[in-house]
Amino acid sequence: MPDALPRFDGAAIWVTLSPEHQAAIGAAVLEMVAAENVNNNLRADRGELGPRYRTVSPYLDSAIACHLRDAIDAAVPDEAWESDGLPAVPSLAGPLCRECGCGERNACVTEAGPCHWFEPDLCSACVPEEAPHA
């Protein structure tokens, strides 16, 4: 059986960052949420927001993402993003199957229906035939 996917623990990394780096990243994340708010309001717009918002909206996500990426790159060491040469999967993705990579929001679909957790990191669809079933 393969090992569990390597995980990125953002909370563990966060506490190692300087207050300055935390402030820069935090501010960029808040700006990203503000951009999402603009875009959500524009999608629901009935004409009240006008052309300025339609002009700026496509630019917001990429502009803020660049600032966020720059702040993160300045703060987080390159080695934090991988383990044993493999990219680390965000821990906020929740539990993942060590065999197929499915999770809470993307269960395997089998003839018996969606898979379920057989072990903390093994879904029912990936249980070896010889394993005792719970």
N, C-alpha and C positions, 0 to 999 in steps of 0.2 A: 504494500500500500504506500502511496506517496505521503510525504509529510504534509502537514497543514500549510496552506498558503501563508507566506510571510505577511505580517500585518504592520501597518503604520499606526502608532498610537499618538495621535495629535495632542492629547492631554499630557502625556508624558514628555513630549517634546516642548510643549508650551511652557511648562514650569522651568525649563532650562534656559529660556530666552531672557535677554535683558529687558528691563522695563521699557526701554526705547524701542526695541524690536517689537515687543508686545503692543505698544501704542501704535506703531506704524501699521502693523498687520490688522489690529482691531479697527483702526480708523478706515482702512481700505475695505474691510468686510462690511462695515456700516454703510460706506459709500455704495458698495455693491447692492445692498438691500434697498437703498434709496433709488438706485437705477432700476431695480426690479419693480419698485413701487411706481415709478414713472411709466415703465412699459406696461404694467398691469392696468394702470389708469388710462393709458392711451388705447389699449385694446377695448376697454369698456366705454371709450369716449363717444359721445353723441354730437361731436362738433364743438364742444366748449373749449377744448384745449388749444385748438388752432394749429397752424402749420409749423410754428417754432418747435413744438413738441415732436411732431412727426419728423422734423429734420434732425433733431438732436438724438432721438431715441435709438436709431441703429448704431450710433457711435458710442453710447454709454457703456454697454457691456464690454466691448473690447478695450476701451480706454481705462475703465476701472480694473479690468482683469490684468492689464499690463502693470498698473501701479501695485496691485496685490502681489503679482508674481515677483516684481522687483523687491518688494518688502520681504517676501518669504525667502527669496534667493539670498538676500543679504543676511538673513537670520538663521536659517536652517542649513546645517552642513549637508553636503551631497550624499554622504553615506546614510543619512536618515531615511532616504527614499527607497532603499533596497536592502535585501538581506541575502547573503550568499549569491550575489549576482542577479537576483530576481527582484522585480519591482514589488514593493510592499503595498498591500491592498488596505485601504482605509478601514480602521476598526469600526467606524460608524456605519459601515455596511452591514454590521451585525454578523451573526454566525454564518459560516460558509462551509459547505461540504468539502472535505479534503480530497475527495475523488473527482467530482464533477464541477465544483465551484458554485453550485446552486445555493440559494439563500432564502430568507423569509419572504422576499418580494419576487423571487423568480424560481419557484419550485419546479422540479422535474414533473412532467406530466407522463404518467404511466397508464397502462390499461386499468389499473386499480384506482386511478385518480392521481391527485397531486401527492408528491412524496411528503414524508414527515421525518422528524429527527429520530434516528435510531440510536445514535450516540451524539454527544455535543458537537462533533464535527464530521458526522457521517449521516447522509440522508438514507431513507429506506430504499430508494432506487439503486443505491450503490453498495448495499450490503452483499457480501459474498454469499453464494448459494449455501456453503457449508456452515455459515454462521447461524447460531440459534436465534430465532426471531422472538422479539419481546411481545 
